[in-house]
């Protein structure tokens, strides 16, 4: 394929895209022509295979292949509705993968939608990574504030470390060392550096609760504050368990 032909196809595919409720979609009727299929009946067979592949991948077909109606011209300035399907970018990728590879348009579409889908996945992963970094920074900030509150109540860094460790054990039902071993965390690294976002937010919530209650209840000394922090972590754990989430069973975040 020549550069000019590729650029023209890119333009055609991008021009054909539209938004439905904020989701980028292509009309199956328009994609049919872009992929070199003259008959809708033949293209429907390709779509059926794509839907099957979608189901096999564990995705909801209705999320990627919703049925819609399209108005088409029948001459004399008249129109009539015909069956159409709104295809998400992922659906288009599956359609291209199940198309006739002898068609140059299919070969192009396979590459185009594969690259674009992968690009979307990379963007999504980077957004998830950014969300986790923010959660980690927030936890560090909360723990610094809690450390300051406890210092005013006669608890030094060593005492704070003990209290934090007891809280983690209540949240994860594992000691720090066992949790590190379970998640393959180096001994020299903090557990929080490897926790998934939801676990970071769980720890942050428990620490915030401890900070508020220590001040409002005028708690002093390790025993009552340790008990308070344990209770708060148990409360957060109970909430997670009730929603089917076991924090100690979650995989570590990729580092």
C-alpha positions as CSV (number, residue, x, y, z in Angstrom):
1,X,0.0,0.0,0.0
2,X,1.3,3.4,-0.9
3,X,1.5,6.2,1.6
4,X,-1.1,8.3,-0.2
5,X,-3.5,5.3,-0.1
6,X,-2.9,4.7,3.6
7,X,-3.4,8.4,4.4
8,X,-6.7,8.4,2.4
9,X,-7.9,5.3,4.3
10,X,-7.0,6.8,7.6
11,X,-9.0,9.9,6.7
12,X,-12.0,7.8,5.6
13,X,-12.0,5.7,8.8
14,X,-11.7,8.7,11.1
15,X,-14.3,10.7,9.2
16,X,-16.8,7.9,9.5
17,X,-16.5,7.8,13.3
18,X,-19.2,9.5,15.4
19,X,-20.1,9.7,19.1
20,X,-23.1,8.0,20.7
21,X,-23.6,9.0,24.3
22,X,-20.0,9.9,24.5
23,X,-18.7,6.7,23.0
24,X,-16.8,6.6,19.8
25,X,-18.6,4.4,17.3
26,X,-18.8,3.5,13.6
27,X,-22.0,2.7,11.7
28,X,-21.9,-0.9,10.5
29,X,-23.5,0.1,7.2
30,X,-20.7,2.6,6.6
31,X,-18.0,0.3,7.8
32,X,-19.3,-2.3,5.4
33,X,-18.4,-0.1,2.4
34,X,-15.1,1.0,4.0
35,X,-14.1,-2.7,4.3
36,X,-15.0,-3.5,0.7
37,X,-18.2,-5.5,1.2
38,X,-20.9,-4.8,-1.5
39,X,-23.7,-6.8,0.2
40,X,-25.0,-6.3,3.7
41,X,-25.8,-10.0,4.0
42,X,-22.2,-10.9,3.6
43,X,-21.0,-8.3,6.1
44,X,-23.6,-9.5,8.6
45,X,-21.8,-12.9,8.7
46,X,-18.6,-11.2,9.6
47,X,-20.3,-9.2,12.3
48,X,-21.8,-12.5,13.7
49,X,-18.3,-14.0,14.0
50,X,-17.1,-10.8,15.7
51,X,-19.9,-10.9,18.2
52,X,-19.0,-14.5,19.0
53,X,-15.3,-13.5,19.5
54,X,-16.6,-10.7,21.8
55,X,-18.5,-13.1,23.9
56,X,-15.6,-15.5,24.1
57,X,-13.4,-12.6,25.3
58,X,-15.8,-12.2,28.3
59,X,-17.2,-8.8,27.0
60,X,-20.9,-7.9,26.8
61,X,-21.9,-7.9,23.2
62,X,-24.6,-5.2,23.8
63,X,-21.8,-2.8,25.0
64,X,-20.0,-3.0,21.7
65,X,-22.6,-4.0,19.1
66,X,-25.9,-2.2,20.0
67,X,-28.7,-2.3,17.4
68,X,-29.7,1.1,16.0
69,X,-31.8,2.4,13.0
70,X,-30.3,4.4,10.2
71,X,-32.1,6.5,7.6
72,X,-31.1,5.9,4.0
73,X,-32.1,7.7,0.8
74,X,-34.4,5.8,-1.6
75,X,-34.5,8.6,-4.2
76,X,-36.9,11.5,-4.8
77,X,-35.7,13.1,-1.6
78,X,-37.3,10.2,0.4
79,X,-35.7,8.1,3.1
80,X,-36.5,4.9,4.9
81,X,-35.1,3.3,8.1
82,X,-32.9,0.3,7.9
83,X,-31.3,-2.0,10.5
84,X,-27.8,-0.8,11.6
85,X,-25.4,-1.6,14.3
86,X,-23.3,0.9,16.2
87,X,-19.8,-0.5,16.5
88,X,-17.3,0.6,19.2
89,X,-13.6,0.7,18.3
90,X,-13.2,-2.7,19.9
91,X,-16.1,-4.1,17.9
92,X,-14.5,-2.7,14.7
93,X,-11.2,-4.4,15.7
94,X,-13.1,-7.8,16.1
95,X,-14.9,-7.3,12.8
96,X,-11.6,-6.6,11.0
97,X,-10.1,-9.7,12.6
98,X,-12.9,-11.8,11.2
99,X,-13.1,-10.2,7.7
100,X,-11.8,-11.5,4.4
101,X,-8.1,-11.0,4.6
102,X,-7.8,-11.0,0.8
103,X,-9.3,-7.6,0.8
104,X,-6.7,-4.8,1.2
105,X,-9.3,-2.8,3.2
106,X,-9.5,-5.6,5.8
107,X,-5.7,-5.8,6.0
108,X,-5.5,-2.1,6.6
109,X,-8.4,-2.1,9.2
110,X,-6.8,-5.0,11.2
111,X,-3.7,-2.8,11.7
112,X,-5.6,0.4,12.1
113,X,-8.0,-0.8,14.8
114,X,-5.4,-3.0,16.5
115,X,-3.0,0.0,16.9
116,X,-5.8,2.4,18.0
117,X,-7.2,-0.1,20.5
118,X,-3.8,-0.8,21.9
119,X,-3.2,3.0,22.2
120,X,-6.5,3.3,24.1
121,X,-5.4,0.5,26.4
122,X,-2.1,2.3,27.1
123,X,-3.9,5.6,27.8
124,X,-6.3,3.8,30.2
125,X,-3.4,2.0,32.0
126,X,-1.5,5.3,32.4
127,X,-4.6,6.9,33.9
128,X,-4.9,4.0,36.3
129,X,-1.2,4.3,37.2
130,X,-1.7,8.1,37.8
131,X,-4.7,7.4,40.0
132,X,-2.6,4.9,42.1
133,X,0.3,7.4,42.4
134,X,-2.2,10.0,43.7
135,X,-3.6,7.5,46.2
136,X,-0.1,6.7,47.4
137,X,0.8,10.4,47.8
138,X,-2.5,11.0,49.7
139,X,-1.7,8.1,52.1
140,X,1.8,9.5,52.7
141,X,0.3,12.9,53.5
142,X,-2.4,11.4,55.8
143,X,0.2,9.3,57.7
144,X,2.5,12.3,58.1
145,X,-0.5,14.2,59.6
146,X,-1.3,11.3,61.9
147,X,2.3,11.0,63.0
148,X,2.2,14.7,64.0
149,X,-1.0,14.2,65.9
150,X,0.5,11.2,67.8
151,X,3.7,13.0,68.5
152,X,1.8,15.7,70.4
153,X,0.4,12.8,72.5
154,X,3.8,11.4,73.5
155,X,4.2,8.8,70.7
156,X,7.6,8.8,68.9
157,X,8.4,7.4,65.4
158,X,8.9,3.9,66.8
159,X,5.5,3.9,68.5
160,X,3.9,5.2,65.4
161,X,5.4,2.4,63.3
162,X,4.1,-0.2,65.8
163,X,0.6,1.3,65.7
164,X,0.6,1.5,61.9
165,X,1.8,-2.2,61.7
166,X,-1.0,-3.3,64.0
167,X,-3.5,-1.4,61.8
168,X,-2.2,-3.2,58.7
169,X,-2.5,-6.5,60.4
170,X,-6.2,-5.8,61.2
171,X,-6.9,-4.6,57.6
172,X,-5.1,-7.5,55.8
173,X,-5.3,-10.2,58.5
174,X,-1.5,-10.7,58.0
175,X,1.6,-9.4,59.7
176,X,3.7,-7.0,57.7
177,X,6.3,-9.7,57.0
178,X,3.7,-12.3,55.9
179,X,2.0,-9.7,53.7
180,X,5.4,-8.8,52.1
181,X,6.1,-12.5,51.5
182,X,2.7,-13.1,50.0
183,X,3.1,-10.1,47.6
184,X,6.8,-10.8,46.9
185,X,7.7,-7.4,48.3
186,X,11.4,-6.8,49.2
187,X,12.1,-6.4,52.9
188,X,13.7,-3.0,52.3
189,X,10.5,-1.6,50.6
190,X,7.3,-0.3,52.3
191,X,4.2,-2.4,51.7
192,X,2.3,0.7,50.5
193,X,4.7,1.0,47.5
194,X,3.1,-2.2,46.1
195,X,-0.5,-2.0,47.2
196,X,-3.3,-1.6,44.6
197,X,-5.2,1.7,44.6
198,X,-8.2,0.4,46.6
199,X,-5.9,-0.9,49.4
200,X,-4.1,2.4,49.5
201,X,-7.4,4.2,49.8
202,X,-8.5,1.7,52.5
203,X,-5.4,2.4,54.6
204,X,-5.8,6.2,54.0
205,X,-9.5,6.1,55.2
206,X,-8.5,4.2,58.4
207,X,-5.7,6.6,59.1
208,X,-8.0,9.6,58.6
209,X,-10.5,8.1,61.0
210,X,-7.8,7.5,63.6
211,X,-6.5,11.0,63.3
212,X,-10.0,12.5,63.8
213,X,-10.9,10.3,66.7
214,X,-7.6,10.6,68.5
215,X,-8.1,14.4,68.6
216,X,-11.9,14.4,69.3
217,X,-11.6,11.8,72.1
218,X,-8.4,13.2,73.5
219,X,-6.6,9.8,73.3
220,X,-3.1,9.6,74.7
221,X,-0.5,6.8,74.9
222,X,0.1,3.8,72.7
223,X,-2.6,1.3,74.1
224,X,-5.8,3.4,73.5
225,X,-4.5,4.9,70.2
226,X,-3.4,1.4,69.0
227,X,-6.8,0.1,69.8
228,X,-8.5,3.0,68.0
229,X,-6.4,2.4,64.9
230,X,-7.0,-1.4,64.9
231,X,-10.8,-0.8,65.2
232,X,-10.8,1.7,62.3
233,X,-8.9,-0.8,60.1
234,X,-11.3,-3.6,61.1
235,X,-14.2,-1.3,60.2
236,X,-12.8,-0.6,56.8
237,X,-12.0,-4.3,56.2
238,X,-15.6,-5.2,57.2
239,X,-16.9,-2.8,54.5
240,X,-14.6,-4.3,51.9
241,X,-15.5,-7.8,52.8
242,X,-19.2,-7.0,52.6
243,X,-18.6,-5.9,49.0
244,X,-16.7,-9.1,48.2
245,X,-13.2,-7.6,48.4
246,X,-10.5,-9.3,50.4
247,X,-7.6,-6.9,50.5
248,X,-5.0,-9.6,51.3
249,X,-6.1,-11.5,48.1
250,X,-5.7,-8.5,45.7
251,X,-2.6,-8.7,43.4
252,X,0.2,-6.2,44.0
253,X,0.4,-3.2,41.7
254,X,2.8,-3.4,38.9
255,X,5.9,-1.5,39.7
